[in-house]
Amino acid sequence: MFVWVDMEDHTTTDATLDAYEALVRRHGGGVGLCLQANLERTREDLERLADAPGKIRLVKGAYDEPEAIAYTDKDRVDDVYRDLLEYMFESFDDGIAIGSHDPNVIAHARELHRAHGTPYEIQMLMGVRTDAQYELAARGVDVYQYIPYGSKWFSYFYRRVRERKENLVFALRAILN
């Protein structure tokens, strides 16, 4: 069994990291953690977890975090995301999960994999860039769909639509197909 631990806003980061690290070190893996590239602290968090036996999913970050602790410029977040991926491919052995639909990020991950051999997977939201998911899988890349469920699925979906209006079109297309 494998369990993913998602990250919420910055106020829960320390508690989430502590719980993840205790679990993954006690059980020797079987747990993955999501980290947000937009937080200025993420590089240090990755360094802390580089030798842990779990898996890390890197996302750009969906929360409107305070400017004092987060990168808020989209281009800056993209640059930081790429830099963090480079560090992960150099320093992590147990695999990396790329939580992104961005074709440039996915291409960068493919190049890093070729250079370092570190296993990786792509994780995308169900119904978003489905054609790209099939293309990646056909090329032998492990692709997983993130499917929100449970009592909070609507608030999750609403946040995604607020951050990027195109997500509504993707979701409607997935429902209608």
N, C-alpha and C positions, 0 to 999 in steps of 0.2 A: 504494500500500500504506500502511496505517496501523497502527501498533503502539502498544498500551497498555502502560505500565510501572506495575505495581501497587506499592503501598507495603506493606512489612512492618512489624514493630514499630519503635519509636523508635531502636533501635541502628543501623539502616541508613538513616535518613532523610537524613543529610548526603551519604552516598555516592550514594544514589539521586537526590537533587536535582542533584548535580554532574554525574552521567552524563546525566540527562535534559536539563539545560540545555545541555550541550556538544553533544549530538545534535540537539536541536531548533533551536539557533541555527546549527549547521553545515549542516543540511539544509533549513532554512526551513519546518519543520513536519513533518507526517506522523507525529508522535509525541504521545501523550497521557500524562499523569501523574495518578495518584490521590493525593490528599492527604486527611488525616484531620482532621476538625474538632475532635476531642477533644484534640488536642495544642495546648498554649498557644502554640507557635511558628508555627502555621499561617498566621496573618494576615501575619506577616513573610515567610513563604515565598511567599505569594500576591503580596505587593508586589514581591518579587524577580522573580517570573515574569510579571507583568502584561503586559509588552511582548514576551514570547517568543511566537513564532508557533505554538506547539502548543496543545493542548486540555487542560483540567484537569477531572478528575472529582472532585467533593467527596463524601466519605462521612462518616458520623458517627464511625467508628472501631470496629474489632472487637477490638482487643487490650486486655488488662488492663494499661494503662500506669501507671507510678508516679504517685502523686498530686502529686509535686513538679513534674512536667512536663506533666500532663494534667488536664483537667476530668473528674471521675469521676461527678458527679451528672447523671443523665439529663436533667433539665429544663435544667440549665446547658448541656449539650452541644447540646440542641435550640435554645436561644437563640443560642449561638455559631454554630451551623450557619446559622441564618437571617441573622445579621449578616454572616457570610462570604459567603453568597450575594449579599447586597445589594452588598457590595464588588465581587464578581466581575462582576455585571451592570453595574455602573457603570464598571469598569476594564478588562474583557477584551473584545477584538474578535473573536477567532477561535472563540468558542463555549465553551460550558460544558456539562459533563455532570453531571447530578444523579444521584448513586448513592444512591437512597433509595426505599423503598416507602411512606414516610409520606405519607398524603394531604395533611396540612397543609403539608409541605415542598413537595410538588408544586404545590399551589394557590399557595403563596407564589412559587414560580419562575414560574408563569404570569403572576402580577401583575407581577413584576419584568420579565419579557419585554415585557409591554404597555407598561410605563413607559419602558424603555430600548431596546427593539428588538434586544437582543443575542440571537443564536441560541443555542438550548440543546437538549439532548436528555435523555431520561430513561433510566437504565440500571437494570434490575432483574434479580434472580436468576431463572433459568428455573424455572418452577413456582410462583413466589411472586406472588400477586395477578395472576394471568393475566387475569382479567376486566378489571382496571384497565388492564393493558397494552393490551388490545384497544380499550378505550374511549378511551384517550389517542391511540392511533394513528388511530382513526376521526376524532378531532378535529384531525388534522394534526400532532400532536406526534411527533417522531422518537423511537422507543422501541427500545432494544436490550436483548437478554437476555444476561446474564453467565452463561456456562456453564463451570464448573470442569472441567478435564480434565488428563490427564497423570498422572504417578506420585504427585502430591501431592493429588489430588482428594479423597481420603477425609479427610485431615487438615483440609482446608479445610471440608468438609461437617461434620465433627465439631465444629470451632470454632463454626460457625454454629448448630448444634443446642445447644451448651453455652450460647451467649449468649442464645438465644431458643428455648425448647422448641417453639414453634409452627412453627418452620422444618422440624421433622421431619414434621409433618402436611402442610405444603405440598409437601415433597419426595415423600412417599409418594403423595399425590394426583397429582402430576405423573407419577410412574412408572406408576401404575395406570390412568391415562387414555390 
